[in-house]
């Protein structure tokens, strides 16, 4: 999943006129490349909505990823990401990342305090004692999930091919400086033979438990006002994974990028 804000591109990133609305859902098929074979291993569901958070209306973003039962015999994945942000301002308030891979699990939780410029973190791995901490926060710094939604606000059509854009994101209890590179437009066909004209970007990833460090994540966004991700391809330590759009509901704008 990919990501967010740059001070040098504040004018290109959307503010309160978001390309998504409460009620939008997008379902993706998850594919894993194993010895030159692409395996349909699971799916990922993204949902945007609004809730009451501390007596205020707020954005509620959620992503749930899981492997199919047939694939669980090889490797089980049950992941949940949740973000709560101010409405309509889109400043982060709370984030939860519950990851269950194989026999291991971890829980990352961040509570943002925009007025104080602080983030309180609570991280727990397996059955170890939770570790708490505090980070500085500045406007435009998001968690992983809200970064992915914020990304859709960039006016890619105004960027030059090869242009790099820096941004910051909170990941693994640190605020990291990252970047994405705009790669131009490209046609993408899904597994259901739908074809879209897309804006393509590559994202610099930090080395982690599953990812090598480098510009190994590619994301294709619809070349229309929705800027809905159609496909994400990421190199991991043991192969490559893809997420490809299966269906979508309650988009804000028509999918004019779809080639009939």
C-alpha positions in Angstrom: 0.0 0.0 0.0 1.5 3.6 -0.8 1.5 7.1 0.4 1.5 10.9 1.2 2.6 14.6 1.8 5.3 16.9 0.5 5.8 20.5 1.5 7.1 21.3 -1.9 3.9 19.9 -3.5 1.3 21.3 -1.2 -0.4 22.9 -4.1 -0.8 19.7 -6.0 -2.1 17.6 -3.1 -5.8 18.0 -2.4 -7.0 19.6 0.9 -10.7 19.0 1.6 -12.0 18.2 -1.8 -11.2 14.5 -1.5 -11.7 12.1 -4.5 -13.3 9.5 -2.2 -16.5 9.7 -0.2 -18.0 7.9 2.8 -19.3 4.5 1.7 -16.7 3.9 -0.9 -15.3 0.3 -1.1 -12.7 -1.3 -3.3 -11.9 -5.0 -3.3 -8.6 -6.3 -4.6 -7.3 -9.8 -5.4 -3.9 -10.6 -3.8 -1.5 -12.6 -6.0 1.9 -14.0 -5.0 4.6 -15.0 -7.4 6.1 -18.3 -6.5 8.6 -20.0 -8.9 7.3 -18.1 -11.9 3.7 -19.0 -11.0 1.2 -16.4 -10.0 -1.0 -17.7 -7.2 -4.3 -16.0 -6.2 -3.6 -16.2 -2.5 -6.3 -13.9 -0.9 -8.0 -10.5 -1.1 -7.9 -7.0 0.4 -10.9 -4.8 1.1 -10.6 -1.0 1.5 -13.5 1.0 3.0 -13.9 4.7 3.7 -16.7 6.0 6.0 -17.4 8.5 8.9 -17.9 7.8 12.6 -18.2 9.7 15.9 -14.8 10.0 17.5 -14.6 11.8 20.9 -17.9 13.4 20.1 -16.8 14.7 16.7 -17.5 13.6 13.2 -14.4 11.9 11.8 -13.1 10.0 8.8 -12.8 6.2 9.4 -10.6 4.3 6.9 -10.2 0.5 7.1 -8.4 -2.1 5.2 -8.7 -5.9 5.8 -6.4 -8.4 4.1 -6.6 -12.1 4.4 -5.4 -15.3 2.6 -7.8 -17.9 1.4 -8.2 -21.0 3.5 -6.6 -23.1 0.8 -3.5 -20.9 1.0 -3.5 -20.8 4.8 -1.8 -24.2 4.8 1.3 -22.6 3.4 1.2 -19.2 5.1 -1.7 -17.5 6.9 -2.3 -13.7 6.7 -4.9 -11.8 8.7 -4.2 -8.1 8.7 -6.4 -5.1 9.7 -5.5 -1.4 9.3 -7.7 1.4 10.7 -7.3 5.1 10.6 -9.4 7.9 12.2 -8.9 11.5 10.9 -10.6 14.8 11.4 -13.5 15.6 9.2 -13.3 17.3 6.8 -9.7 18.5 7.6 -8.0 15.1 7.3 -5.5 15.4 10.2 -4.7 12.0 11.7 -6.1 11.2 15.1 -5.7 7.5 15.6 -4.2 4.5 13.8 -4.2 0.7 14.5 -2.3 -1.9 12.6 -3.0 -5.6 13.6 -0.7 -7.9 11.7 -0.9 -11.7 11.8 1.5 -13.6 9.6 2.1 -17.3 10.0 2.5 -17.9 13.7 3.6 -14.3 14.6 1.5 -11.3 15.3 2.1 -7.6 16.1 0.0 -4.6 17.1 1.0 -1.0 16.3 -1.2 1.8 17.7 -0.7 5.5 17.3 -2.7 8.3 19.0 -2.1 11.7 17.3 -2.4 15.0 19.1 -2.3 17.6 16.3 -2.7 20.6 18.7 0.3 19.4 20.8 2.3 18.2 17.8 2.8 14.8 19.4 2.2 11.1 18.6 1.8 8.5 21.4 2.8 5.0 20.2 2.1 1.6 21.6 3.7 -1.4 20.0 3.5 -5.1 20.9 5.1 -8.1 19.2 3.7 -11.6 19.8 3.2 -12.0 23.6 5.9 -9.6 24.6 5.3 -6.6 26.9 3.9 -3.6 25.0 6.4 -0.7 24.4 5.1 2.9 24.5 6.8 6.0 23.1 6.4 9.5 21.9 7.1 11.1 18.5 6.9 14.7 17.3 4.2 15.3 14.7 3.9 18.0 12.1 1.1 18.7 9.6 1.2 16.5 6.6 2.7 13.4 8.3 0.3 10.4 8.1 0.2 6.7 9.0 0.4 4.0 6.4 -3.3 3.7 5.6 -4.2 7.4 5.6 -1.1 8.0 3.5 -2.5 5.7 0.8 -5.8 7.6 0.7 -4.0 11.0 0.8 -2.0 9.9 -2.2 -5.1 10.0 -4.3 -5.2 13.7 -3.9 -2.2 14.4 -6.1 -2.8 15.9 -9.5 -0.5 13.4 -11.3 -1.5 14.9 -14.7 0.4 18.1 -13.8 3.6 16.2 -13.0 6.5 15.6 -15.4 7.6 12.1 -16.1 10.5 11.1 -13.8 9.6 13.8 -11.2 10.4 12.8 -7.6 8.2 14.0 -4.7 9.3 13.7 -1.1 6.9 12.9 1.8 7.0 11.8 5.4 5.2 8.8 7.0 5.0 7.2 10.5 6.1 3.6 10.2 7.5 1.3 12.9 7.6 4.0 15.5 9.6 6.5 13.4 8.8 9.4 11.1 10.5 8.5 7.9 11.5 10.6 4.9 10.4 8.8 1.7 9.6 9.7 -1.9 7.6 8.6 -4.9 8.5 9.0 -8.6 6.0 9.8 -11.3 6.4 7.4 -14.3 3.8 8.7 -16.7 0.6 7.0 -18.0 0.1 3.4 -18.9 -2.8 1.1 -19.8 -3.6 -1.7 -17.2 -5.8 -4.7 -17.7 -7.3 -6.5 -14.7 -7.9 -10.2 -14.3 -11.6 -9.6 -15.3 -10.4 -8.0 -18.6 -11.3 -4.5 -17.6 -8.8 -2.0 -19.0 -7.9 1.4 -17.5 -5.7 4.3 -18.5 -3.6 4.9 -15.3 -1.0 7.2 -13.8 2.0 5.1 -12.7 4.2 5.9 -9.8 7.1 4.1 -8.0 7.5 4.4 -4.2 10.7 4.1 -2.2 10.4 1.5 0.5 12.4 1.0 3.6 13.9 -2.4 4.5 11.6 -4.4 6.8 10.5 -7.9 7.7 9.2 -8.4 4.2 10.5 -5.7 2.0 14.0 -4.9 0.6 15.0 -1.3 0.5 14.6 0.5 -2.7 12.1 1.8 -5.3 10.3 -1.5 -5.5 6.6 -0.6 -5.1 4.7 0.3 -8.3 1.1 1.8 -8.1 -1.3 2.4 -11.0 -4.0 5.1 -10.3 -7.0 5.6 -12.6 -6.4 8.7 -14.8 -9.6 10.3 -13.8 -10.8 12.3 -10.8 -11.1 9.2 -8.5 -7.4 8.3 -8.8 -8.4 4.9 -7.6 -5.6 2.3 -7.4 -6.1 -0.3 -10.0 -3.0 -2.3 -9.3 -0.1 -2.4 -6.8 3.0 -4.5 -7.4 5.7 -4.9 -4.7 8.9 -6.8 -4.5 9.3 -8.7 -1.3 12.2 -10.7 0.2 10.9 -14.0 -1.2 9.2 -12.9 -4.5 6.6 -10.4 -5.7 3.1 -9.7 -4.6 0.3 -7.9 -6.6 -3.0 -6.4 -5.6 -5.4 -6.1 -8.6 -8.8 -4.3 -8.5 -11.8 -6.7 -8.6 -14.7 -4.4 -8.0 -15.6 -1.0 -6.6 -18.7 0.7 -5.2 -19.9 4.2 -4.4 -17.1 6.1 -6.1 -17.4 9.9 -6.1 -16.8 10.3 -9.8 -17.5 8.2 -13.0 -14.6 6.0 -14.0 -13.8 7.8 -17.2 -10.4 6.2 -17.4 -11.9 2.8 -18.1 -11.4 1.8 -21.7 -14.6 0.2 -23.1 
